Amino acid sequence: MSSQNSAFSGERRASAADWRAVARRIEHTSLRPEATPAAIAELCAEAREYGFGVAMVNACHVASVRSLLEASSVKVGVVAGFPLGATLTGVKVFEAQEAIRLGAQEIDMVVNVGWLKAGARDLVGSDIRAVAGAVHARGALLKVIIETALLTDDEKRLACELSEWAGADFVKTSTGFLGGGATVADVALMRRSVKIGVKASGGIRSASDAIALLEAGADRLGTSSGVKIVRELRGENPA
């Protein structure tokens, strides 16, 4: 266990310091296609109230989210090439650039899973590197979603290796849209594979899920259940 995650173990799990520290690592997320502007505004209000680190949304909402979170510590995150990762590299680059222009500070891109499973290292690496260059040129961070549920362990390690080589700031487990989410085993494997950040995402619905993933080595948690998780950590009724 890394020293930065050791605070989330033992008797201190439910302390006030812990819930605030966990909240800062949560990326409060709404990526469903049916999300309305009112639902996104509620997401932003919750992110402010609970002290979440990032509000993660689809690109069509980025300008309004940036406005709603103005003067707060909550960062704006947007997905690119989501959820399949199979779009053209140039489209991912443009999508990331436009999102940043409109106010995004962090971009989560989906790896091209077909290329990865074919062992096409050059194609996967150049895809990530192109987006990383565009994102970093504009002062933002890049997270690469590797979609662990579709990969073997060797493919997960390769995805992590290529993401780090290409300049990504984080590797991320899942979109949550393709049949699987974050597991302790996958997060631990990813943590051993890279020196960059690790984001666990998909299926994180309780405080116990969150703590287990942090202890396994996650630096960030992507979830739509952030409010429930924090309320559980504070000893409140999460309903």
Buried (B, 14 or more C-beta within 10 A) or exposed (E): EEEEBEBBEEEEBEEEEBBBBBBBBBBBBBBEEEBEEEEBBEBBEBBBEBBBBBBBBBBEBBBBBBEBBEEBEBBBBBBBBBBBBEBEBEEBBBBBBBBBEBBBBBBBBBBBBBBBBEEBBEBBBBBBBBBBBBBBEBEBBBBBBBBBBBBEEEBBBBBBBBBBBBBBBBBBBBBBBBEBBBBBEBBBBBBEBBEBBBBBBBBBEBBEBBBBBBBBBBBBBBBBBBBBBBBBBBEEEBE
